[in-house]
Amino acid sequence: MKLDELHLTGWMAVAPSEEDPEIRVARLRAKLADPAWVARHRILVDADGVRALGWLFDTEPHRLGLALRTRDPSFTAHDAALLSELVHTGWELGASGLGLRMPATRVNAALVDGVRATRGREVDGRVEFKAPLAALPEEAPSPLGWRPASIPEAARLLERCSHASPDGLEPGDDADEVLAGYLSAEEMTTDPADCLHVGSLDGEDVALVCAQVEVASGWSTLTFMGLVPEARGQGLGGAVQRHGMAMLRSQGGTHYHGGTSMRNQAMRACFAANGVPELVRYRVFEWRQTGA
């Protein structure tokens, strides 16, 4: 069922936050006035109140992320009804694909069974890293020269950087649309001149960084960073990441939070070389509409 005024307290209990409770209640009540927001937020209720909750959020054009929280320490067969409702809602909202990341320690047989029952599948896992930007290395001289880029210019390079990359575009993605989506994210920095930089080597564009900061909190991330295939294996990844971190600092970022596919050994090596500690490992599940 959809979240309503009656179950706000239960929602807050199952999904605790450091936000002041009175401020949070006021914020959630204001959100309840928005039918589009309510449509994306669901709860599962039993005799003891809210037992599980979930919501859908934008990730990429035509794709939605799915979040789950449960009152019990782990997902149970009873909670599968909520998962099914969220997947169904995603299709009703017109998504071509859905994705769910769960900390590996929270995934159990009941969750895997629930994913399969809703025609989802497990894909490559993800590992995330986080550190204060002040604790990370400053940008040092490198062979790469950097300049701001427009969305169309960056999109062409994004296509090249995505070749044979586990963190690149998905089949069928439109690069211009993906970058425009990145730079329309609410509460994040979105000026292409600040957020999109192209790196060149010997006069050839070979690297792309999209760096964004959540203005209110200073949380920041490299929404995308990559090298074209011809420039890989030359030890340039660390320099690309350091330039991205410099971009985050220039936008007012305070904490860097990034991640990559578990099988992207080169990117994981960049995090290690630049001293960004591992935060969490996720198992990842996805759903795709037939033909999407």
C-alpha positions in Angstrom: 0.0 0.0 0.0 1.0 3.6 -0.4 2.5 5.6 2.4 0.0 7.7 4.3 -0.3 10.0 7.3 -1.3 7.2 9.6 1.9 5.3 9.0 4.5 8.1 9.1 5.8 7.1 12.6 6.1 3.5 11.5 8.0 4.6 8.4 10.5 6.5 10.5 11.0 3.6 12.9 11.8 1.1 10.1 14.0 3.7 8.2 15.7 5.6 11.0 17.6 8.9 10.2 19.9 11.3 11.9 17.5 14.1 10.9 15.6 15.9 13.7 12.3 13.9 14.2 10.1 17.0 14.1 11.7 18.3 11.0 11.5 14.9 9.4 7.8 14.5 10.2 7.1 18.0 8.7 9.1 17.2 5.6 7.3 13.9 5.1 3.9 15.4 5.6 4.7 18.0 3.0 5.8 15.2 0.6 2.5 13.4 1.1 0.8 16.3 -0.7 2.6 15.3 -3.9 0.8 12.4 -5.6 3.9 11.6 -7.8 6.0 11.2 -4.6 3.4 9.1 -2.9 3.1 6.8 -5.9 6.8 5.8 -5.4 6.7 5.1 -1.7 5.1 1.9 -0.4 4.7 0.1 2.9 3.8 -3.4 4.1 1.7 -3.5 7.3 0.9 -6.2 9.7 -0.8 -6.3 13.2 2.3 -4.6 14.7 2.4 -1.8 12.2 4.8 -1.1 9.3 6.9 -4.3 8.8 8.6 -3.2 5.6 8.9 -0.3 3.3 10.4 0.7 0.0 10.6 3.4 -2.6 11.6 4.0 -6.2 14.0 6.7 -7.3 15.5 7.9 -10.6 18.9 6.5 -11.6 19.2 6.9 -15.3 16.8 7.8 -18.1 13.9 5.4 -18.1 15.4 3.4 -15.2 14.5 3.4 -11.6 16.3 2.3 -8.5 14.5 0.3 -5.8 15.2 0.7 -2.1 14.0 -1.7 0.6 14.0 -1.6 4.4 12.5 -4.2 6.8 11.6 -4.2 10.5 13.1 -7.7 10.9 16.9 -7.9 10.8 16.6 -9.6 7.4 14.2 -10.0 4.5 11.5 -12.6 5.0 9.1 -14.4 2.7 6.4 -12.1 4.1 8.2 -9.1 2.7 8.1 -10.5 -0.9 4.7 -8.9 -1.3 6.2 -5.4 -1.0 9.0 -6.3 -3.5 6.4 -7.5 -6.0 4.4 -4.3 -5.5 7.4 -2.0 -6.0 8.4 -3.9 -9.2 4.8 -3.6 -10.5 4.7 0.1 -9.7 8.0 0.6 -11.5 6.5 -0.8 -14.7 3.3 1.3 -14.2 5.5 4.4 -14.0 7.0 3.5 -17.4 10.4 2.3 -16.4 12.3 0.1 -18.9 14.5 -1.3 -16.1 14.8 -1.5 -12.3 17.7 -2.0 -10.1 18.2 -3.0 -6.4 21.5 -2.9 -4.4 21.6 -4.6 -1.1 24.5 -4.9 1.3 25.9 -8.4 0.8 25.5 -9.1 4.5 21.7 -8.5 4.2 21.0 -10.8 1.2 19.4 -14.1 2.1 17.5 -16.9 0.3 14.2 -15.2 0.9 15.3 -12.1 -0.9 16.8 -14.1 -3.8 13.6 -16.1 -4.1 11.6 -12.8 -4.1 13.7 -11.4 -6.9 13.3 -14.5 -9.0 9.5 -14.6 -8.4 9.3 -11.1 -9.8 11.4 -12.1 -12.9 14.5 -10.3 -11.7 18.0 -11.6 -11.8 21.3 -11.1 -10.0 24.1 -9.2 -11.9 27.6 -8.1 -11.1 28.1 -6.9 -7.6 29.3 -3.4 -6.6 31.8 -2.1 -4.1 31.7 1.4 -2.7 34.3 3.7 -1.1 34.1 6.8 1.0 36.5 9.3 2.6 36.8 13.0 3.5 38.2 14.9 0.6 40.6 16.6 2.9 42.2 13.2 3.6 42.7 12.4 0.0 45.7 13.3 -2.3 45.7 16.6 -4.2 46.0 16.6 -7.9 49.6 16.2 -9.1 51.2 16.9 -12.5 50.3 14.3 -15.1 50.5 13.7 -18.8 46.8 14.6 -19.1 45.6 18.1 -20.0 42.0 19.0 -18.9 39.3 21.3 -20.1 35.5 21.8 -19.5 33.2 20.1 -22.0 29.7 20.6 -23.3 27.2 17.8 -23.0 27.4 16.8 -26.8 31.2 16.8 -26.7 31.3 14.7 -23.5 28.6 12.4 -24.8 30.8 11.3 -27.7 33.6 10.6 -25.4 31.3 8.8 -23.0 30.5 6.4 -25.8 34.1 5.7 -26.4 35.0 5.3 -22.7 32.1 2.8 -22.3 33.6 0.3 -24.7 34.5 -2.9 -22.8 33.9 -1.1 -19.5 31.7 -2.6 -16.7 30.8 0.9 -15.5 29.9 2.4 -18.9 26.7 2.9 -20.8 24.2 0.0 -21.0 23.2 -1.3 -24.4 20.6 1.0 -25.9 21.5 4.0 -23.8 21.7 7.4 -25.4 24.8 9.1 -24.2 23.4 12.7 -24.5 20.3 11.7 -22.6 22.3 10.0 -19.9 24.6 13.0 -19.3 21.6 15.4 -19.4 20.0 13.1 -16.7 23.1 13.4 -14.6 23.1 17.2 -14.9 19.4 17.5 -14.0 19.7 15.8 -10.6 18.0 17.7 -7.9 20.2 19.2 -5.1 23.4 18.4 -7.0 25.7 20.7 -8.9 24.8 20.7 -12.6 26.7 23.3 -14.5 28.5 21.4 -17.4 31.5 23.8 -17.1 32.0 22.7 -13.5 30.9 19.1 -13.7 32.2 17.8 -17.1 35.9 17.7 -17.9 37.7 16.1 -20.8 41.3 14.9 -20.5 43.6 14.8 -23.5 46.9 13.0 -24.1 49.2 14.1 -27.0 46.3 16.1 -28.5 43.8 13.3 -28.3 40.8 13.3 -26.0 41.1 10.1 -23.9 39.5 10.7 -20.5 36.1 11.9 -19.2 35.0 12.9 -15.7 31.6 13.9 -14.5 31.9 15.3 -10.9 29.0 16.4 -8.8 28.4 17.7 -5.3 25.2 17.7 -3.2 25.2 21.4 -2.4 23.4 21.2 1.0 25.7 18.6 2.5 29.0 18.5 0.7 28.5 14.9 -0.2 30.1 14.4 -3.6 30.8 11.7 -6.2 32.3 11.1 -9.6 29.1 10.2 -11.4 31.3 8.9 -14.2 35.0 8.6 -14.9 36.7 6.7 -17.6 39.3 6.2 -20.2 39.0 5.2 -23.9 40.3 1.7 -24.5 43.5 2.9 -26.3 44.6 4.8 -23.2 44.0 2.1 -20.6 46.9 0.1 -19.0 49.2 3.1 -18.9 48.7 4.0 -15.2 46.4 7.0 -16.0 43.4 6.0 -13.9 44.7 7.4 -10.7 45.4 10.8 -12.3 41.9 10.8 -13.7 40.4 10.1 -10.3 42.6 12.8 -8.6 41.5 15.4 -11.2 37.9 14.4 -10.4 38.5 14.9 -6.7 40.0 18.3 -7.4 36.8 19.1 -9.3 34.7 18.1 -6.3 36.8 20.3 -4.0 36.4 23.3 -6.4 32.6 22.8 -6.2 32.6 22.8 -2.4 32.6 19.0 -1.8 33.7 17.7 1.6 33.2 13.9 1.4 33.9 11.7 -1.6 31.7 8.7 -2.1 32.3 6.5 -5.1 32.0 3.0 -6.3 32.5 0.5 -9.1 31.6 -3.0 -10.3 33.2 -5.8 -8.3 34.8 -7.0 -11.5 36.3 -3.7 -12.4 39.8 -4.4 -11.0 41.4 -1.4 -12.6 39.0 1.0 -10.9 39.2 -0.7 -7.6 43.0 -0.3 -7.9 42.5 3.4 -8.4 40.6 3.7 -5.1 43.3 1.8 -3.3 46.2 3.8 -4.8 44.5 7.1 -3.9 43.8 5.9 -0.3 40.0 5.8 -0.5 38.9 3.1 2.0 36.2 0.5 1.2 32.8 1.2 2.7 30.5 -1.6 1.7 30.0 -4.4 -0.8 26.6 -4.9 -2.5 24.9 -7.6 -4.3 22.9 -6.2 -7.2 19.7 -7.3 -8.8 17.9 -6.0 -11.9 14.6 -6.3 -13.7 14.1 -5.4 -17.4 11.0 -5.0 -19.5 10.8 -7.5 -22.3 12.5 -5.9 -25.3 14.1 -3.2 -23.2 
